């Protein structure tokens, strides 16, 4: 899996977690309290899974150093200097 694909998947997972947790109170007020709790649990599970996924997969393919997901995609690895963008 390409490092760019990993970053996109991580972004989608994190955004899904934020949406689930963010809309849970609205759904809880409008629909039901049980759905609110289910959405919160799903959102927190998704957040934890996205963190684990990024920790395991978002690494330099050459030196295996963890890349920072909060920063823009670097052109080169900050640790070994290997080119990450084509």
Residue pairs with C-beta under 8 A, 6 or more apart in sequence:
1 57
3 58
3 60
3 61
3 67
3 73
3 84
4 73
6 53
6 54
6 57
6 58
7 58
7 69
7 73
9 53
10 50
10 53
10 54
10 57
10 58
10 69
13 46
13 49
13 50
13 53
14 47
14 50
16 43
16 46
16 50
17 43
17 44
17 46
17 47
17 50
18 43
18 47
19 43
20 39
20 40
20 42
20 43
20 46
21 39
21 40
21 43
21 44
21 47
23 39
24 36
24 39
24 40
24 43
25 36
27 35
27 36
27 39
28 35
28 36
28 37
28 39
29 36
54 69
55 66
58 66
58 67
58 69
59 65
59 66
59 67
60 67
60 77
60 79
60 80
60 82
60 84
61 82
61 84
62 77
62 80
62 82
63 77
63 79
63 80
63 82
65 77
65 78
65 79
65 80
67 74
67 77
67 78
67 84
73 84
73 85
74 84
75 83
75 84
75 85
76 82
76 83
76 84
77 84
